[in-house]
Amino acid sequence: MERPPLTPRAVVLAAADLADTHGLTDVTLSAVARSLDVRTPSLYGHVRDLAGLRDGITTLALGELGDSASEAVAGRAGRDALRALCDAHRDYARAHPGRWESLQRRSGEAVARSEEAARSSRSLAAVLRGYGMPEGDRVHATRLIGSFLNGFLHLEHIGAFAHSAPPADASWVLLIDRLDALLSHWRPKDDE
């Protein structure tokens, strides 16, 4: 059987699959080359270096997560939209742990300015607009929700909730309800 052509996308997809299977730290240029049945120098025509390869995984993950979050949030507002957004992140983290891990690293400037990053942030912006969030406060609310998602999903991934009651699912729902209450009663700093 003939091997598919080596392209930047094929290299990033292979790296993302390796990250999901073995973890992001195990993604090396030589491991990706082995998975594609090519020699490591063959990759340099498609990715700059290991940091570029990991930025590629991050960009891929941002695009995939942005698409699933957008679909989940469509037609919803308030708590329903917030829950859909959070569930989309949780589902993605569970289905693609290595890709999710790539979102927890400092990426290059090109990733931050990519269409995939913009697409990924649009769903959260739509959720916050649904709460009537003042534009100047959205960055703070974004950081709050991101901290909740990243912290909870990391702890869940490493099994930190496995040995205590209630189950993580109960905490998940309760914490989203608390976030909803906070967002519903958010006041601009000038009102305090």
SULRA-V822478 format. One record per backbone hydrogen bond with DSSP energy under -1.0 kcal/mol. CO is the residue of the C=O (numbers start at 1). NH is the residue of the N-H. If there is no record, write none. Layout:
co = {CO | CO}
nh = {NH | NH}
//
This chain:
co = {7 | 8 | 9 | 10 | 11 | 12 | 13 | 14 | 15 | 16 | 17 | 18 | 19 | 23 | 24 | 28 | 29 | 30 | 31 | 32 | 33 | 34 | 39 | 40 | 43 | 43 | 49 | 50 | 51 | 52 | 53 | 54 | 55 | 56 | 57 | 58 | 59 | 60 | 61 | 62 | 63 | 64 | 65 | 66 | 67 | 68 | 69 | 70 | 73 | 78 | 79 | 80 | 81 | 82 | 83 | 84 | 85 | 86 | 87 | 88 | 89 | 90 | 91 | 92 | 96 | 97 | 98 | 100 | 101 | 108 | 109 | 111 | 114 | 115 | 116 | 117 | 118 | 121 | 122 | 123 | 124 | 125 | 126 | 128 | 129 | 134 | 137 | 138 | 139 | 140 | 141 | 142 | 143 | 144 | 145 | 146 | 147 | 148 | 149 | 150 | 151 | 152 | 153 | 154 | 155 | 156 | 159 | 161 | 167 | 167 | 168 | 169 | 170 | 171 | 172 | 173 | 174 | 175 | 176 | 177 | 178 | 179 | 180 | 181 | 183 | 188 | 189}
nh = {11 | 12 | 13 | 14 | 15 | 16 | 17 | 18 | 19 | 20 | 21 | 22 | 23 | 26 | 27 | 32 | 33 | 34 | 35 | 36 | 38 | 37 | 42 | 43 | 46 | 47 | 53 | 54 | 55 | 56 | 57 | 58 | 59 | 60 | 61 | 62 | 63 | 64 | 65 | 66 | 67 | 68 | 69 | 70 | 71 | 72 | 73 | 74 | 76 | 82 | 83 | 84 | 85 | 86 | 87 | 88 | 89 | 90 | 91 | 92 | 93 | 94 | 95 | 96 | 100 | 101 | 102 | 103 | 104 | 112 | 113 | 114 | 118 | 119 | 120 | 121 | 122 | 125 | 126 | 127 | 128 | 129 | 130 | 133 | 132 | 137 | 141 | 142 | 143 | 144 | 145 | 146 | 147 | 148 | 149 | 150 | 151 | 152 | 153 | 154 | 155 | 156 | 157 | 158 | 160 | 159 | 162 | 164 | 170 | 171 | 172 | 173 | 174 | 175 | 176 | 177 | 178 | 179 | 180 | 181 | 182 | 183 | 184 | 185 | 186 | 191 | 192}
//
